[in-house]
Amino acid sequence: QVQLVESGGDLVQPGGSLRLSCAASGSIFSINSMGWYRQAPGKERELVATITRTGSTYVVDSVKGRFTISRPNAKNTLYLHMNSLKPEDTAVYYCTAEGPQLSRRWGQGTQVTVSS
C-alpha cells in the first residue's frame, strides 16, 4: 500500500506563490504516476497536473504557465509549485499515486486560499 500526506497549503494574496508537498510512503516502487487534483467549494474535484515515473508531465490549461509539477529523481516527494495565484485557485488540493498494480490512492488534502 501507499500512503500520501500533503502539506504546504496556506492563505496567500493574489499574485503570490506557494509550494505544495506530498510525501509518499509504503510501497513506493509500485507508483507509476502521481498527480494533483483540487476541489473548490461547491465544485467537482478536478485534475491539475500529473507526472510519470519517467518525468513526463501534464498540466491543465487553466494553470499552464503558472503551476509546475515535479518529483525529483522519482523519489518519495511530489511537489506542486504555484505562482501568480488567483482567487479561483482557492481549493483543497489532493495528491494522488497510482500504478499498474496500484489503484489510485488519495491524500487527505491541503487547503489553499487565495484572498486579499
Contact map, one row per residue, 1 for C-alpha under 8 A:
11100000000000000000000001100000000000000000000000000000000000000000000000000000000000000000000000000100000000000000
11110000000000000000000111110000000000000000000000000000000000000000000000000000000000000000000010000000100000000000
11111000000000000000000111000000000000000000000000000000000000000000000000000000000000000000000000000000111000000000
01111100000000000000011110000000000000000000000000000000000000000000000000000000000000000000001110000000111100000000
00111110000000000000011100000000000000000000000000000000000000000000000000000000000000000000001000000000001110000000
00011111000000000001111000000000000000000000000000000000000000000000000000000000000000000000011000000000001111000000
00001111100000000001110000000000000000000000000000000000000000000000000000000000000000000000000000000000000011000000
00000111110000000111100000000000000000000000000000000000000000000000000000000000000000000000000000000000000001000000
00000011111000000111000000000000000000000000000000000000000000000000000000000000000000000000000000000000000001111000
00000001111100000100000000000000000000000000000000000000000000000000000000000000000000000000000000000000000000111000
00000000111110000000000000000000000000000000000000000000000000000000000000000000000000000000000000000000000000011110
00000000011111011100000000000000000000000000000000000000000000000000000000000000000000000000000000000000000000011111
00000000001111110000000000000000000000000000000000000000000000000000000000000000000010000000000000000000000000000111
00000000000111110000000000000000000000000000000000000000000000000000000000000000000111100000000000000000000000000111
00000000000011111000000000000000000000000000000000000000000000000000000000000000001111000000000000000000000000000000
00000000000111111100000000000000000000000000000000000000000000000000000000000000001110000000000000000000000000000000
00000000000100111110000000000000000000000000000000000000000000000000000000000000111110000000000000000000000000000000
00000001110100011111000000000000000000000000000000000000000000000000000000000000111000000000000000000000000000000000
00000001100000001111100000000000000000000000000000000000000000000000000000000011110000000000000000000000000000000000
00000111100000000111110000000000000000000000000000000000000000000000000000000011110000000000000000000000000000000000
00000111000000000011111000000000000000000000000000000000000000000000000000001111000000000000000000000000000000000000
00011110000000000001111100000000000000000000000000000000000000000000000000001110000000000000001000000000000000000000
00011100000000000000111110000000000000000000000000000000000000000000000000011100000000000000000000000000000000000000
01111000000000000000011111010000000000000000000000000000000000000000000000011100000000000000000000000000000000000000
01110000000000000000001111110000000000000000000000000000000000000000000000010000000000000000000000000000000000000000
11100000000000000000000111110000000000000000000000000000000000000000000000000000000000000000000000000000000000000000
11000000000000000000000011111110000000000000000000000000000000000000000000000000000000000000000000000000000000000000
01000000000000000000000111111110000000000000000000000000000000000000000000010000000000000000000000000000000000000000
00000000000000000000000000111110000000000000000000000000000000000000000000000000000000000000000000000000000000000000
00000000000000000000000000111111000000000000000000000000000000000000000000000000000000000000000001111100000000000000
00000000000000000000000000111111110000000000000000001000000000000000000000000000000000000000000011110100000000000000
00000000000000000000000000000111110000000000000000011000000000000000000000000000000000000000000011110000000000000000
00000000000000000000000000000011111000000000000001111000000000000000000000000000000000000000000011100000000000000000
00000000000000000000000000000011111100000000000001110000000000000000000000000100000000000000001111000000000000000000
00000000000000000000000000000000111110000000001111100000000000000000100000000000000000000000001110000000000000000000
00000000000000000000000000000000011111000000001111000000000000000000000000000001000000000000111100000000000000000000
00000000000000000000000000000000001111100000111110000000000000000000000000000000000000000000111100000000000000000000
00000000000000000000000000000000000111110000111100000000000000000000000000000000000000000011110000000000000000000000
00000000000000000000000000000000000011111011110000000000000000000000000000000000000000000011100000000000000000000000
00000000000000000000000000000000000001111111100000000000000000000000000000000000000000001111000000000000000000000000
00000000000000000000000000000000000000111110000000000000000000000000000000000000000000000010000000000000000000000000
00000000000000000000000000000000000000011111000000000000000000000000000000000000000000000000000000000000000000000000
00000000000000000000000000000000000000111111100000000000000000000000000000000000000000000000000000000000000000000000
00000000000000000000000000000000000000110111110000000000000000000000000000000000000000000000000000000000000000000000
00000000000000000000000000000000000011110011111000000000000000000000000000000000000000000000000000000000000000000000
00000000000000000000000000000000000011100001111100000000000000000000000000000000000000000000000000000000000000000000
00000000000000000000000000000000001111000000111110000000000100000000000000000000000000000000000000000000000000000000
00000000000000000000000000000000001111000000011111000000001100100000000000000000000000000000000000000000000000000000
00000000000000000000000000000000001110000000001111100000111100000001100000000000000000000000000000000000000000000000
00000000000000000000000000000000111100000000000111110000111000000000100000000000000000000000000000000000000000000000
00000000000000000000000000000000111000000000000011111011110000000000111000000000000000000000000000000000000000000000
00000000000000000000000000000001110000000000000001111111100000000000000000000000000000000000000000000000000000000000
00000000000000000000000000000011100000000000000000111111000000000000000001000000000000000000000000000000000000000000
00000000000000000000000000000000000000000000000000011111000000000000000001000000000000000000000000000000000000000000
00000000000000000000000000000000000000000000000000111111100000000000011001000000000000000000000000000000000000000000
00000000000000000000000000000000000000000000000000111111110000000000000000000000000000000000000000000000000000000000
00000000000000000000000000000000000000000000000011110011111000000000100000000000000000000000000000000000000000000000
00000000000000000000000000000000000000000000000011100001111100000000000000000000000000000000000000000000000000000000
00000000000000000000000000000000000000000000000111000000111110110011100000000000000000000000000000000000000000000000
00000000000000000000000000000000000000000000001110000000011111110000000000000000000000000000000000000000000000000000
00000000000000000000000000000000000000000000000000000000001111110000000000000000000000000000000000000000000000000000
00000000000000000000000000000000000000000000000000000000000111110000000000000000000000000000000000000000000000000000
00000000000000000000000000000000000000000000000100000000001111111110000000000000000000000000000000000000000000000000
00000000000000000000000000000000000000000000000000000000001111111111000000000000000000000000000000000000000000000000
00000000000000000000000000000000000000000000000000000000000000111111000000000000000000000000000000000000000000000000
00000000000000000000000000000000000000000000000000000000000000111111000000000000011110000000000000000000000000000000
00000000000000000000000000000000000000000000000000000000001000111111100000000001111000000000000000000000000000000000
00000000000000000000000000000000000000000000000010000000001000011111110000000001110000000000000000000000000000000000
00000000000000000000000000000000001000000000000011100000101000000011111000000111100000000000000000000000000000000000
00000000000000000000000000000000000000000000000000100010000000000001111100000111000000000000000000000000000000000000
00000000000000000000000000000000000000000000000000100010000000000000111111111110000000000000000000000000000000000000
00000000000000000000000000000000000000000000000000000000000000000000011111101100000000000000000000000000000000000000
00000000000000000000000000000000000000000000000000000000000000000000001111100000000000000000000000000000000000000000
00000000000000000000000000000000000000000000000000001110000000000000001111111000000000000000000000000000000000000000
00000000000000000000000000000000000000000000000000000000000000000000001111111100000000000000000000000000000000000000
00000000000000000000001110010000000000000000000000000000000000000000001001111100000000000000000000000000000000000000
00000000000000000000111100000000000000000000000000000000000000000000001101111110000000000000000000000000000000000000
00000000000000000000111100000000010000000000000000000000000000000000111100111111000000000000000000000000000000000000
00000000000000000011110000000000000000000000000000000000000000000000111000001111100000000000000000000000000000000000
00000000000000000011100000000000000100000000000000000000000000000011110000000111110000000000000000000000000000000000
00000000000000001111000000000000000000000000000000000000000000000011100000000011111000000000000000000000000000000000
00000000000000001111000000000000000000000000000000000000000000000111000000000001111110000000000000000000000000000000
00000000000000111100000000000000000000000000000000000000000000000110000000000000111110000000000000000000000000000000
00000000000001111000000000000000000000000000000000000000000000000100000000000000011111000000000000000000000000000000
00000000000011111000000000000000000000000000000000000000000000000100000000000000011111101000000000000000000000000100
00000000000001100000000000000000000000000000000000000000000000000000000000000000000111111100000000000000000000000100
00000000000001000000000000000000000000000000000000000000000000000000000000000000000011111100000000000000000000001110
00000000000000000000000000000000000000000000000000000000000000000000000000000000000001111100000000000000000000000100
00000000000000000000000000000000000000010000000000000000000000000000000000000000000011111110000000000000000000011100
00000000000000000000000000000000000000010000000000000000000000000000000000000000000001111111000000000000000000111100
00000000000000000000000000000000000001111000000000000000000000000000000000000000000000001111100000000000000000111000
00000000000000000000000000000000000001110000000000000000000000000000000000000000000000000111110000000000000011110000
00000000000000000000000000000000000111100000000000000000000000000000000000000000000000000011111000000000000011110000
00000100000000000000000000000000000111000000000000000000000000000000000000000000000000000001111100000000011111000000
00011100000000000000010000000000011110000000000000000000000000000000000000000000000000000000111110000000011010000000
00010000000000000000000000000000011110000000000000000000000000000000000000000000000000000000011111000001111000000000
01010000000000000000000000000011111000000000000000000000000000000000000000000000000000000000001111100001110000000000
00000000000000000000000000000111110000000000000000000000000000000000000000000000000000000000000111111111100000000000
00000000000000000000000000000111100000000000000000000000000000000000000000000000000000000000000011111111000000000000
00000000000000000000000000000111000000000000000000000000000000000000000000000000000000000000000001111110000000000000
00000000000000000000000000000100000000000000000000000000000000000000000000000000000000000000000001111110000000000000
10000000000000000000000000000110000000000000000000000000000000000000000000000000000000000000000001111111100000000000
00000000000000000000000000000000000000000000000000000000000000000000000000000000000000000000000001111111100000000000
00000000000000000000000000000000000000000000000000000000000000000000000000000000000000000000000111100111110000000000
01110000000000000000000000000000000000000000000000000000000000000000000000000000000000000000000111000111111000000000
00110000000000000000000000000000000000000000000000000000000000000000000000000000000000000000011110000001111100000000
00111100000000000000000000000000000000000000000000000000000000000000000000000000000000000000011100000000111110000000
00011100000000000000000000000000000000000000000000000000000000000000000000000000000000000000010000000000011111000000
00001110000000000000000000000000000000000000000000000000000000000000000000000000000000000001111000000000001111100000
00000111100000000000000000000000000000000000000000000000000000000000000000000000000000000001110000000000000111110000
00000000110000000000000000000000000000000000000000000000000000000000000000000000000000000111100000000000000011111000
00000000111100000000000000000000000000000000000000000000000000000000000000000000000000001111100000000000000001111100
00000000111100000000000000000000000000000000000000000000000000000000000000000000000000101110000000000000000000111110
00000000001111000000000000000000000000000000000000000000000000000000000000000000000011111100000000000000000000011111
00000000001111000000000000000000000000000000000000000000000000000000000000000000000000100000000000000000000000001111
00000000000111000000000000000000000000000000000000000000000000000000000000000000000000000000000000000000000000000111
